[in-house]
Amino acid sequence: MDKNWLIRTKSNHILGPISKEKVVELYKNGSIKADDEVCCGNGYWFFIREDDLVERFLTGNEIQTFNPISEAKDVLTQGVHSGAPEAPSNDITMVGGINLSMLKQPAPVTAESNPPVPDIPAPTHKSPATKESVSPETKKKNNVVPRPRSPKVQKPLKKQNFIKYIGVFGFIVLLLLVYFRKSIIQSLFQGEITSSFSIIAPAHAQEDIPGKKKRLLESTIPFEKVVFKPSIGLDGFKVSSQFDINVITCQDLNNDVYQLAVILYPPEVINEKFMIRLRDCVLKLPESHPVKKWMKWVAASKPLKPEDLQKRTFLMEILNSQFNLITDVKVKNEIIKSLHEIPGNTIAEQILKSYLYLMIGNITRSDNILREIMSAAPRLNWERTGLRPSMYHKLAVEQAQQIFTKLGKHPADRRVFELFGLYLQSFYNDESLVAIADDIDTSDIESKLGLRYIEGLAPQFVHYLRLTNMGEPRRIKSLRNFKKFPLDEQSYWFWPFFEIDPLVSDALHPELSRVEKEDQLWFIYLMENEKLSDLFNKKSGRSFLPGRRPYLKESLNDHHTFMMALFKLIELGDINHELIVKAADQIIHD
């Protein structure tokens, strides 16, 4: 019995080879379905539903011939061609609804004596004239047609991904470089600036540079619940107090320290809650009490005279003008008249005059005013304002943001103005003023500080900026060059703002003696450095402190030196009723 029949199920599982009798048995018991196919030997496949072919080749005796259409690879005879006998399979499962265990059962008619035959008989070659009738469906099923490959999504090349990532990373780095440019410049260009293209970090960002100490600008004097500190802005050197009004009780106000703290409290931050709580505490105090007098002064309105109000209104119109140049003859003459009336005694008044000169086209005069401010040592500019500000000074302080914005956006050369912005950042600590100065773009002037032309605008200040960017060893080495940095320049520009302990030597004593004679108030501030104080005591044979208190109390009588003297007296602990009365009289004297 020849086992040369194959079964291909609907799910494309091929079973066999088995005998024809077994195929007929599976066909009759319904194990083979209509969509299953069978074939004999190397014949063509036909469906069970093709009744005419089933009747001819399966249930009938007609032998199926070679399939001339099939071009499929012969996988049925590989074992025969290779000479390897077929290994019997023990994997009996249900495939396509056919119980494979039935294929192992012997056919009803057996012939054990018959010799074994190959699984797949050799194909029978027919003459070309032999024709076989094949249904179109069977031809389509047996004809091997190459299937079109499914389109694959082309992945980006690794090189393209790498370039994309590099581009994104570069863009992020560029943004960081732009945002942190000043810090990067500071870290890359440590050392003395000597070339024409040297770059220096802004002075206000130097607090973290080793060796630099803004000791004077950052000084604080704590007294229990109160902190006194210098507040240096367009109003000059002022002493301000900080305390929590909710913590201080009415009983505390019997103490001289808290009374002075109230009088020195910044008026611009006083709110209604503060005044109500304070009023409840001072109601029972006599009218002559300094705290009560101060409260009435703060609460009182201070109307301008009609003439001053008219001048203020005109200047406000100029400040809010959208033009960078006034050409109207009438308005221009009015501005010139205002320039003659503005005193120019304070920095705020000078800044206002600089702006007005710019508006009438006199750029040189406008820049020269700013250069004049920067050429003066910080200590001299601090005490210029005093406690008697003019209407023009108050206007300039109130409109500082507007004035600086218009000065910075003017189309003229802004190098002098940018340098002035660095001056404010370096020697002033009022938060509102420093915030305005920080908005000034100083990158252009910073990149040119090594040029002699820039040094000529304000030599001492440019020297200070160059020293701020040096490490302490190089800075001290430079300061020992008294020809390049004279001692009279150092005592006003460098000593209070740098750590100079390694510099202190006997060579500095002549300058200390000169400052003591000519500017005793500043000499007291210089003596804050312990090494300078020890040097003076050693060379002069006396302590610097005795005899200074009378001088400081005398300085309280001048409204220009009042605040600087007051700060030192507070630091020495000389807070008493007399000092409080003096402070109230100076502050509320309008």
HULIN-V834852 format. One line per field, one symbol per residue. phi: phi as a letter, one per 40 degrees, with the letter a starting at -180 (. if undefined). burial: I if it has 9 or more other C-alpha atoms within 8 Angstrom, else O. A space follows every 50 residues. Layout:
BEGIN
phi: ???
burial: ???
END
This chain:
BEGIN
phi: .cbbbbbbcccgcbbhcbcccccccccccgccccccbbabfccccacccc dcccccbcccbcccccccccbcccccbcccccgccccccbcbbcbggbcc cccccccdbbacccccbcdbcccccbcdccbbcbcdccccccccbccccc cccccccccccccccccccccccccccccbccccdcccbchccbccbcbb ccccbccccdgbbccccbcabcbfcbbbacbbaccgcbbbbbaccccccc cccccccccccccccdccbcbccccccccccbdccccccccccccccccc cbcccdccccccccccccccccccacbccccccccccccccccgcbcccc cccdccccccgccccccccccccccccddccccccgbbccccccccccbd dcccccccccccdbccccccccccccbbbccccccccccccbcccccbcc cccccccadcccdccccccccddcccccccccccbdcccccbbbdcbbcb dcccaccccdccccccccacccccccccccccccccccccgacccdgcdd cccccccbcccdccccccccccgcbacccccccccccccb
burial: OOIIIIIIIIOOIOOIIIIIOIIIOIIOOOIIOOIIIIIIIIIIIIIIOO OOIIIIIIOOOOOIIIOOOIOOOOOOOOIIOOOOOOOOOOOOOOIOOOII OOIOOOOOOOOOOOOOOOOIOOOOOOOOOOOOOOOOOIIOOIIOOOOOOO OOOOOOOOOOIOOOOOOOOOOOOOOIIOOOIOOIIIOOIIOIIOOOIIII IIIOOIOOOOOIOIOOIOOOIOOOIIIIIIIIIIIIIIIIIIIOOOOIOI OOIOOIIIIIIIIIIOOOOIOOOIIOIIOOIIOOOOOOOIIIIIOOOOOO OOOOOOOIIOIIOOOOOOOOOOOOOIOOOOIIOOIOOIIOOIOIOIIIII IIIIIIIIIIOIIOIIIOIIIOIIIOIIOOIIIIIIOOOOOIIIIIIOOI OIIIOIIIOOOOOIOIIIIIIIIIIOOIIIOOIIOIIIOIOIOOIIIIII IOOIIOOIIIIIIIIIIIIIIIOIIIOOIOIOOOIIIOIIIIIIIIIIIO OOOIOOOIIOIIOOIIOOOIIIIIOIIOOOOIIOIIIOOOOOOIOOOIIO OIIOIIOOIIIIIIIIIIIIOOOOIOOOIIIIIIIIOOOO
END
